[in-house]
Amino acid sequence: MAKTNWEKVFSSDQLYQAEIVKETLNERGINAVILDKRDSSYNAFGYREVYVDKSVAEQATLIIKQDVQFE
């Protein structure tokens, strides 16, 4: 199994924003995952982070800037 070098491309305290970013990247052919960094004792604190492979991180960042908008 190949080792994947993940890079964070997005972070938010709102789960829906992380989900939108992940789905947008997946639709564009970029494998994205959400890492939940919330404190396990206090789910109200912390961030959800979206990670992609380092080889596509620059492309992913550009897609997020151009195509992802939160109402």
Stockholm file with secondary structure:
# STOCKHOLM 1.0

chainA/1-71         MAKTNWEKVFSSDQLYQAEIVKETLNERGINAVILDKRDSSYNAFGYREVYVDKSVAEQATLIIKQDVQFE
#=GR chainA/1-71 SS CCCCCEEEEEEESCHHHHHHHHHHHHHTTCCEEEEECCCSSCTTSCCEEEEEEGGGHHHHHHHHHHHCCCC
#=GC SS_cons        CCCCCEEEEEEESCHHHHHHHHHHHHHTTCCEEEEECCCSSCTTSCCEEEEEEGGGHHHHHHHHHHHCCCC
//
